[in-house]
Amino acid sequence: MKAGAVVLVVDDNMDAADMTAELLRMHGISVAVAYGGPEGFDMAIKIKPDVIVLDVGMPVMDGCAVAAALRKDAAFVKVKLVALTAWGDAESRERTRVAGFDLHLTKPASWASLLSAVQPPSLSL
């Protein structure tokens, strides 16, 4: 991960969000956390992270709505969006693709796949 890179984790399940963030921090990654779609969207606008890990199934504003809204902003065209969701069926994968996600991980994702997924686009393996 490049120096100063920031990952934003957005999940309405506080335990899942905090656990994901802690794992990333244990690997030296700078992480911010939001506990829902609207909060995640606002935080993304404020901090301009390099990578955003979004749960899809959130109330009020789901991950696909957050992704689609961010992709409308030129500042987020190159931000890597990673769906981290319990939904792994073909329809859900297509929905995340259409919303603008770069990658779709199904929970529970392996730590290795999560760590690989949060590499900024310029450093992707």
Secondary structure, DSSP 8 states (H G I E B T S, - for coil): --TT-EEEEE-SSHHHHHHHHHHHHHTT-EEEEESSHHHHHHHHHHH--SEEEE-S--SSS-HHHHHHHHHTSGGGSSSEEEEEES--SHHHHHHHHHHT-SEEEESS--HHHHHHHTS-GGG--
